[in-house]
């Protein structure tokens, strides 16, 4: 007892991944980066000239797709590996960003990655962010959070993130990319982005990163205490 599953969903550029990582660190939980998994799959399809709209290519691609996470010994940050190779920088590029939603709407690809994610979460004590975590991956999660922010704020944050990696991308291009991803993610047939009824909504447009992390940690601690009380009363 004492460990829960935290599912964080929301739009691109709301700071889901950074927040989820910080929450996991504060609670001593494992962070599962679902977005990185879809980005890594996208990179694999791009580099191997596989078309996610072609069922034969999808079958071929999923046979050779192994995505794992390992901590960087220098930075202590978790990094993404694709078939044994570190692809943390490559998966954050605009060419991957422009294709990831297209790949993520394919049922067979989602099913494979969701199965991998569910195996990682069986022991509890995990934080995971994405677009269908509370609805599909962990529908029984004890804490569900839905993060949002206005488009301009999200685009600026994404631009700063790219700048830190040495990528200068026009703000208008990023806004168009985010708006298109919102449209695809919210309207796709397979596991569309949606806020679950039992999710707590957090608008990050005008609050600091530290504040949004603290808010989720507080909500998690409340859930953990409730779980402990329930267990104590039913012994």
GIJOCOR-V610095 format. One record per residue. BURIAL is 1 if it has 24 or more other ideal C-beta (glycine too) atoms within 12 Angstrom, else 0. D_CENTER is the distance of its C-alpha to the mean C-alpha in whole Angstrom. Layout:
BURIAL|D_CENTER  BURIAL|D_CENTER
//
This chain:
0|25  0|24  1|20  1|18  1|14  1|12  1|9  1|8  1|7  1|9  1|10  1|9  1|11  1|11  1|10  1|7  1|6  1|10  1|10  1|8  1|10  1|13  1|13  1|13  0|16  0|18  1|18  0|18  1|15  1|13  1|10  1|8  1|5  1|4  1|4  1|7  1|8  1|9  1|10  1|12  1|14  1|14  1|16  1|18  1|19  1|20  0|22  0|24  0|25  1|23  0|23  1|20  0|23  0|25  0|25  0|27  0|25  1|22  0|24  0|25  1|21  1|20  0|23  0|22  1|18  0|17  1|14  1|14  1|13  0|16  0|17  0|19  0|23  0|23  0|21  0|19  0|16  1|13  1|13  1|13  1|16  1|16  0|20  0|21  0|20  1|18  1|16  1|14  0|16  1|17  1|13  1|13  1|16  1|17  0|18  1|15  1|13  0|16  1|16  1|12  1|13  1|16  1|15  1|12  1|15  1|17  0|17  1|18  1|15  1|13  0|15  1|16  1|12  1|12  0|15  1|14  1|11  1|14  0|16  1|14  1|14  0|17  0|19  1|17  1|16  1|13  1|10  1|6  1|4  1|3  1|7  1|9  1|8  1|11  1|13  1|13  1|11  1|13  0|15  0|17  1|15  1|17  1|15  1|13  1|12  1|12  1|11  1|14  1|16  0|19  1|18  0|20  1|19  1|15  1|17  0|19  1|16  1|15  1|18  0|19  1|16  1|17  0|21  0|20  0|19  0|23  0|22  0|24  1|22  0|24  0|22  0|24  0|22  1|19  1|19  0|20  1|17  1|15  1|18  0|18  1|14  1|14  0|17  1|16  1|13  1|15  0|18  1|17  0|19  1|16  1|14  0|14  1|12  1|14  1|15  1|16  0|20  0|19  1|16  1|17  1|16  1|16  0|17  1|16  1|19  0|21  0|20  0|20  1|17  0|19  0|20  1|16  1|15  0|19  1|19  1|16  1|17  0|21  1|19  1|18  0|22  0|23  1|22  1|23  0|26  0|26  0|25  0|28  0|31  0|30  0|31  0|34  0|35  0|35  0|37
//
